[in-house]
Amino acid sequence: MKPVSLALVGVGKIARDQHIPSIAGNPAFELEAAVSRHGRIEGIENFTDFDEFLKSRPDVTAVSLCTPPEVRFDMAAKAISAGRHVMLEKPPAATIGEAEALSEMARKAGVTLFATWHSRFATAVAPAKAWLSGKDITGAEIVWKEDVRRWHPGQAWIWEPAGFGVFDPGINALSILTALLSDPVIVEKARLEVPSNKRQPIGATLRMRSAAGVPISADFDWRQEGPQTWDIEVTTREGVLRLSKGGSEMYVDDKLTGTGPDREYAGIYARFAELLQNGESDVDFQPLRIVADAFLCGESVLTDEFFD
């Protein structure tokens, strides 16, 4: 079968570190164009204007949007209107309203829309979901702490409205949580720590519950230096499951039961290829809704200035 012609929109750190190698490693796709104001990819046609790309390359049937979320809606809407299939980096949009609008546009246009959550494709997530199946879950706890200077150097947009702040990595944990649990997650209370010189939180604690009443907590922080912490622990009456290192390691009652190499972005492109082949979309917005609810019911607290 002929590979799907693909354009990568937004050529920044995540595109170079993850998207480009994953596309190159998947024979279902042929990367034929890039759109970016500042970055270029050698060996393919590069554009600085998205409208010009759509006009000039009608042969490119799918786009992968890796831009910051605040500009993603307009590009996705234009691509859908032009009959292109669209894959969205996480978070899929700046608001729930934008995300739902894109889903409806794609449905009416008959094109594939894939709202990706790359952490769901971490090695241990599927085995963890299988282990939890049928078990009586009594609680869940997320501890997700990392160093923003290390992972987002010089990226000022993350501190602006629609930049998500600490929820940019935190939503990865929420995407795993919502993949593991069958019940919807409800935010009861949130505390958002916002540096006095920024506009988005650097830390957040959430108190949540499942629809069935299972207590869930989350602690997100962007100030952790040294070893990074990406853990999710789920307590059941049959034992305790822990996912560590962002879902790459699985422990049951502190015994390592599974681990493997990083295949998250390879996983999302494999899933995109599957959706395109079947003429389907995948638009789960649960993690984005939890973040939105945290802002709605959360208490914002000013903290010390932060310079990155």
C-alpha positions as CSV (number, residue, x, y, z in Angstrom):
1,M,0.0,0.0,0.0
2,K,1.2,3.5,-0.9
3,P,2.4,5.5,2.2
4,V,0.3,8.4,3.4
5,S,1.9,11.7,2.4
6,L,2.4,13.7,5.6
7,A,3.3,17.2,6.6
8,L,4.8,18.1,10.0
9,V,3.6,21.5,11.3
10,G,5.8,23.1,13.9
11,V,9.4,22.1,13.8
12,G,10.6,22.5,17.4
13,K,12.2,20.3,20.1
14,I,9.5,17.7,20.4
15,A,9.2,17.4,16.6
16,R,13.0,16.8,16.2
17,D,13.3,14.6,19.3
18,Q,10.2,12.4,18.7
19,H,8.0,13.0,15.7
20,I,10.7,13.0,12.9
21,P,12.3,9.7,14.1
22,S,8.9,8.1,14.6
23,I,7.7,9.1,11.1
24,A,10.9,7.8,9.6
25,G,10.5,4.5,11.4
26,N,6.9,3.9,10.1
27,P,6.6,2.8,6.5
28,A,2.9,3.8,6.5
29,F,4.0,7.5,6.2
30,E,6.1,9.5,3.9
31,L,7.1,12.9,5.3
32,E,6.9,15.3,2.3
33,A,6.5,18.8,3.8
34,A,7.1,20.9,6.9
35,V,5.6,24.1,8.1
36,S,7.4,26.3,10.6
37,R,8.4,30.0,11.0
38,H,11.8,29.1,12.3
39,G,12.7,25.4,11.8
40,R,13.5,23.5,8.6
41,I,13.7,19.8,7.8
42,E,16.3,18.9,5.2
43,G,15.3,16.9,2.1
44,I,11.6,18.0,1.9
45,E,9.7,21.1,1.0
46,N,9.5,23.7,3.7
47,F,6.9,26.4,4.2
48,T,6.7,29.3,6.6
49,D,3.0,29.9,6.0
50,F,0.3,27.3,6.7
51,D,-2.2,28.7,4.2
52,E,0.5,28.6,1.5
53,F,1.3,25.0,2.3
54,L,-2.4,24.0,2.0
55,K,-2.7,25.8,-1.4
56,S,0.6,24.5,-2.8
57,R,0.5,20.9,-1.7
58,P,-3.0,19.4,-2.2
59,D,-1.2,16.0,-2.6
60,V,-0.3,15.9,1.1
61,T,-3.2,14.2,2.6
62,A,-2.4,14.3,6.4
63,V,-0.9,16.8,8.8
64,S,0.7,16.3,12.2
65,L,0.3,19.5,14.3
66,C,3.1,20.0,16.8
67,T,2.6,23.8,17.4
68,P,1.7,25.3,20.8
69,P,-2.0,24.7,21.6
70,E,-3.1,28.4,21.3
71,V,-2.6,28.4,17.5
72,R,-3.6,24.8,16.8
73,F,-7.3,25.3,16.4
74,D,-7.1,27.6,13.4
75,M,-4.6,25.4,11.6
76,A,-6.6,22.2,12.3
77,A,-9.8,23.8,11.2
78,K,-8.3,24.9,7.9
79,A,-6.7,21.5,7.3
80,I,-10.0,19.8,7.9
81,S,-11.8,22.2,5.6
82,A,-9.2,21.4,3.0
83,G,-10.0,17.7,3.4
84,R,-6.8,16.7,5.2
85,H,-6.6,14.2,8.0
86,V,-5.2,15.7,11.2
87,M,-3.2,14.5,14.1
88,L,-2.9,16.7,17.2
89,E,-0.1,16.8,19.7
90,K,-1.2,16.9,23.3
91,P,-3.0,18.8,24.6
92,P,-5.3,18.7,21.5
93,A,-6.5,22.3,21.9
94,A,-6.5,25.3,24.2
95,T,-10.0,24.7,25.4
96,I,-12.7,22.0,25.5
97,G,-14.8,24.1,23.2
98,E,-12.1,24.2,20.5
99,A,-11.5,20.4,20.9
100,E,-15.2,19.5,20.5
101,A,-15.6,21.9,17.6
102,L,-12.7,20.2,15.7
103,S,-14.2,16.8,16.4
104,E,-17.5,17.9,14.9
105,M,-15.8,19.5,11.9
106,A,-13.9,16.3,11.2
107,R,-17.0,14.2,11.5
108,K,-18.9,16.4,9.0
109,A,-15.9,16.5,6.6
110,G,-15.4,12.8,6.7
111,V,-11.7,13.0,7.7
112,T,-9.7,11.4,10.4
113,L,-9.0,13.4,13.6
114,F,-6.6,11.9,16.1
115,A,-6.2,13.7,19.5
116,T,-3.0,12.0,20.7
117,W,-2.0,11.2,24.3
118,H,1.5,9.9,23.8
119,S,1.9,8.7,27.4
120,R,-0.9,6.2,26.9
121,F,1.5,4.3,24.6
122,A,4.2,4.0,27.2
123,T,5.4,0.3,27.6
124,A,3.7,-0.6,30.8
125,V,0.3,1.2,30.4
126,A,-1.5,-1.5,28.5
127,P,-0.3,-4.3,30.9
128,A,-1.3,-2.1,33.8
129,K,-4.8,-1.7,32.4
130,A,-5.0,-5.4,31.9
131,W,-3.9,-6.2,35.4
132,L,-6.5,-3.7,36.9
133,S,-9.3,-5.2,34.8
134,G,-12.0,-6.6,37.1
135,K,-10.2,-5.6,40.3
136,D,-11.8,-3.6,43.1
137,I,-9.9,-0.2,43.0
138,T,-9.8,1.6,46.3
139,G,-7.6,4.6,45.5
140,A,-5.1,6.3,43.1
141,E,-2.3,8.7,43.6
142,I,-0.2,10.7,41.0
143,V,3.1,12.2,41.8
144,W,4.5,14.0,38.7
145,K,7.5,16.3,39.4
146,E,10.1,17.5,36.9
147,D,12.4,20.3,36.1
148,V,10.9,22.8,33.6
149,R,14.3,24.3,32.9
150,R,15.4,20.9,31.6
151,W,12.4,19.9,29.5
152,H,11.1,23.3,28.3
153,P,14.2,25.6,28.0
154,G,13.3,29.0,26.7
155,Q,9.7,28.1,25.8
156,A,7.9,31.3,27.0
157,W,4.6,30.2,25.6
158,I,4.1,27.6,28.3
159,W,3.6,30.4,30.9
160,E,1.1,32.3,28.8
161,P,-2.7,31.8,28.7
162,A,-3.4,28.5,26.9
163,G,0.1,27.4,27.7
164,F,-1.1,25.1,30.5
165,G,1.9,25.7,32.8
166,V,2.7,22.6,34.9
167,F,-0.4,20.9,33.4
168,D,1.6,20.5,30.1
169,P,3.4,17.5,31.7
170,G,0.7,16.9,34.2
171,I,-1.9,16.1,31.5
172,N,0.3,13.2,30.5
173,A,-0.3,11.6,33.9
174,L,-4.0,12.4,33.6
175,S,-4.1,10.7,30.2
176,I,-2.7,7.5,31.7
177,L,-5.0,7.7,34.7
178,T,-8.1,8.0,32.5
179,A,-6.9,5.1,30.3
180,L,-6.5,2.9,33.4
181,L,-9.9,3.7,35.1
182,S,-13.2,2.8,33.6
183,D,-15.1,5.5,35.5
184,P,-15.0,9.2,34.7
185,V,-12.8,11.3,37.0
186,I,-14.3,14.2,38.9
187,V,-12.3,17.2,40.3
188,E,-13.4,18.2,43.8
189,K,-10.7,20.7,44.8
190,A,-7.5,22.1,43.3
191,R,-4.7,24.4,44.5
192,L,-2.7,26.1,41.7
193,E,0.6,27.8,42.6
194,V,1.4,30.6,40.2
195,P,4.7,32.5,40.3
196,S,4.1,36.2,40.7
197,N,5.9,36.9,37.4
198,K,4.1,34.2,35.4
199,R,0.5,33.6,34.2
200,Q,0.3,29.8,34.5
201,P,0.9,27.5,37.5
202,I,4.2,26.0,38.3
203,G,2.7,23.6,40.8
204,A,-0.7,22.1,41.4
205,T,-2.4,19.6,43.8
206,L,-5.7,18.1,42.9
207,R,-8.2,16.2,45.0
208,M,-10.5,14.1,42.8
209,R,-12.7,11.0,42.8
210,S,-14.1,8.5,40.4
211,A,-17.8,8.5,39.6
212,A,-18.0,5.5,41.9
213,G,-16.4,7.4,44.7
214,V,-12.8,6.2,44.6
215,P,-10.4,8.9,46.0
216,I,-7.7,10.2,43.7
217,S,-5.0,12.7,44.3
218,A,-2.4,14.4,42.1
219,D,0.7,16.4,42.9
220,F,2.3,18.2,40.0
221,D,5.4,20.3,40.3
222,W,7.8,21.9,37.8
223,R,10.6,22.8,40.3
224,Q,12.1,19.4,41.0
225,E,15.8,19.2,40.2
226,G,17.9,16.1,40.1
227,P,16.0,12.8,39.6
228,Q,12.6,13.3,38.1
229,T,9.4,11.7,39.4
230,W,6.6,10.4,37.2
231,D,4.7,7.9,39.2
232,I,1.1,6.7,39.4
233,E,0.0,4.3,42.1
234,V,-3.4,2.5,42.1
235,T,-4.5,0.6,45.2
236,T,-6.8,-2.4,44.9
237,R,-8.0,-5.0,47.3
238,E,-5.8,-7.5,45.5
239,G,-2.6,-5.5,45.6
240,V,-0.9,-2.2,44.7
241,L,0.0,-1.3,41.1
242,R,2.6,1.4,40.5
243,L,3.7,2.8,37.1
244,S,7.0,4.6,37.3
245,K,9.2,6.6,34.9
246,G,6.1,7.9,33.0
247,G,4.6,4.5,32.4
248,S,7.7,2.7,31.3
249,E,8.0,0.5,34.4
250,M,5.2,-1.5,36.1
251,Y,5.4,-2.8,39.7
252,V,2.9,-4.9,41.6
253,D,3.4,-4.8,45.4
254,D,6.8,-3.3,44.7
255,K,7.9,-6.1,42.4
256,L,9.0,-5.1,38.9
257,T,6.7,-7.0,36.5
258,G,7.3,-5.1,33.2
259,T,9.6,-2.6,31.5
260,G,10.7,-1.7,28.0
261,P,12.1,0.9,25.7
262,D,10.4,4.2,24.8
263,R,7.9,3.6,22.1
264,E,5.4,6.4,22.9
265,Y,5.6,8.4,19.7
266,A,6.1,5.3,17.5
267,G,2.8,4.2,19.1
268,I,0.8,7.3,18.2
269,Y,1.9,7.1,14.6
270,A,1.0,3.4,14.5
271,R,-2.4,4.3,15.9
272,F,-2.8,7.2,13.4
273,A,-2.0,4.8,10.5
274,E,-4.7,2.3,11.9
275,L,-7.3,5.1,12.1
276,L,-6.5,6.3,8.5
277,Q,-6.8,2.7,7.2
278,N,-10.2,2.2,8.9
279,G,-11.6,5.7,8.2
280,E,-12.0,6.4,11.9
281,S,-11.2,9.1,14.4
282,D,-10.0,9.0,18.0
283,V,-11.0,12.1,20.0
284,D,-10.9,11.4,23.8
285,F,-10.8,14.7,25.6
286,Q,-11.0,13.4,29.2
287,P,-7.6,14.6,30.3
288,L,-8.2,18.1,28.9
289,R,-11.5,18.2,30.7
290,I,-9.9,17.4,34.0
291,V,-7.4,20.2,33.6
292,A,-10.2,22.6,32.7
293,D,-12.2,21.6,35.8
294,A,-9.1,22.1,37.9
295,F,-8.9,25.7,36.7
296,L,-12.7,26.1,37.3
297,C,-12.7,24.9,40.9
298,G,-9.1,25.6,41.8
299,E,-7.7,28.2,44.2
300,S,-4.8,30.2,42.7
301,V,-2.0,31.1,45.1
302,L,0.9,33.4,44.2
303,T,4.4,32.1,44.8
304,D,7.9,33.5,44.4
305,E,9.0,34.7,41.1
306,F,10.5,32.1,38.8
307,F,13.1,32.6,36.1
308,D,13.8,30.0,33.5
